[in-house]
């Protein structure tokens, strides 16, 4: 789970947690995501990054889109709309998936949690209202956009679970999510991975926004983390960002802008051998990818989005987002490069208008490891069938 | 010794190459084509799409379902299946059209369009050459688009672009000194269409009416011997000759889909026919939503099935006419087509009224089926089938609407045959038929439905795959050809 690209709403709405996050903002630097006010930086990027990568930090997950899907056919329409493995999802479990269009191209990310037998929570980066309504037509299901009604507090970092436990919110295991009550406030808790960082997401009614926040901070005065520090964690983890590293198929103006799951490095989120989901047939029959989105590690202090990536002296791609990783002491960037130069030695220009080039190589991330394991598994399965 | 135990449980049939759902003309054509190519084909004749026998609506007078006229029968199907040998014949070809205008004047448009100029001269001497040139040019354009209309690739833009984007009004207004010629063309284009002639892309509808004739098919507008049933009977014989197994059942439960491929048809009692190829000639909602199920179809695809369709419709009224028709212009020549062409504003008003739920049609097409088939009416009497367009779509149970249609039909009949003293001894109306969508929309819909479900081995040639009005068989041919290609390429193995 992570945020989509920032938008440019002049006066974004305050999230349910705004009253709390505003109090922590020393820089008063804000941006808008999905029309919601999000802190760009609270105190300093370096401090926030350190807290999240070494201990734990609070993040306001309010800008994500949230839907509840309830009814006898809820699992059916979510299995149709998303690639998440709905059939295997037990109560209190969560699964990651993608939303694909009829041509098999990625529209959005989807995190699905089964709250009870026929009640599911769907979190996505962009608005899926229309798609949900279309998918639900003809089924016994009720879809509600609950984005404005819940406060969503995230805890990211290796110490996230302990910090939650210290506040009396117990997350049992990595895969478990639960519904419970803390001091009379109804909560839904699930574990998430926000970029590279493991985390916990706590959702509860918007009216109680400050109750849980205060409770969390009273036990341990955790810092909050803003969008810029999250961006470093995200690139370290190898999670592409919607609207930055690739465009949603719904926003593409030509078919060449659409991206298949495998092209953005997430084939493991849409396995072609899973039961039918929207776009699966088209995805399976699609031509082999012309380009891949990969994370590169560059021997340079700066690489800016828009810079060219070279192979054999020719430009073969471009950088889509970049960050300096304090932990790795390296510059990492997402770049989209031609499929046939993946195994070549690469160079990246240090800026969109720069003539300087620095050596670049593929960087292994948590996400790319999963993708590689998945591809190996698929290849082995195909070979054993032969 | 004990008898071998009979296996209980539903029956599962194998060894079948293709199942065709729906005994519509297109379904029959597809089944026969596949069987002639050597496939073992089972055709399932099920509720929807079954044509009824002719019915007696007044004592001694019969009416038949469907359009009594055909203009665009697919020549490739006729040749391939040898339909003429199987009994397809015409009781009238190159029918002429007697057009009656709002001022009472008449134009006799000949069955041979090459004579259009002479006919127009009778109405307006000044327009004769111009009208002949216009018709000739139209036929030429129609000929270049014939393949596209029948399901082929879109033509190169340069040739079709102008024709494709114009409205009928854009193509004809101001062309002729006598505006009644415009009224005639406008009425032809409006008949059965949901788009009014002033709307863009409607000129295609006019061209499509000429396409069959232009391709040298059965010669302009023709009356099939025995009407729609005559065609079905010929196709059935072709199916029998090709050893298609025909079964009647209303118990189809659904299509079996295994992974992304169809694997056969399942019945209510659990019985199955396993086949790697299914051609469906049933309506799209039955074919996809009922038989396959939304849960296995792309959201974008099912959305196309859910789109609201036009509320504008046509309705066919049947008259039992007792005794001879004394109108001098209609007179004894009943083996023609009669068309009521309203003035521009009246047609515009009729569309508006239809959209608001009324039955005040603008265009009317009159045919005397008994002139082609004597058995439809007693000796010396006649049956008349009058198609009214546009009207609102209402069920037959709506009495007020029924009365309005009856009045409108009698009024239209009176205007088509002003001098006739008709003794009407019986009246009946058919269920309203939804108007055809604009042709470009129909072509786009056909493309989506036939290509985009993504289910391997499932081929659609139902009513939504048709473009424009009238029976054509080309959707069945195209589906059959695609299915055969799939079969030969072994896509199912």
Interface residues (C-beta under 8 A of the other chain):
Chain A: X76 X77 X79 X80 X81 X101 X102 X131 X134 X135 X137 X138 X139 X276 X278 X279 X280 X281 X282 X284 X285
Chain B: X260 X289 X294 X295 X296 X298 X299 X300 X301 X302 X303 X306 X452 X454 X455
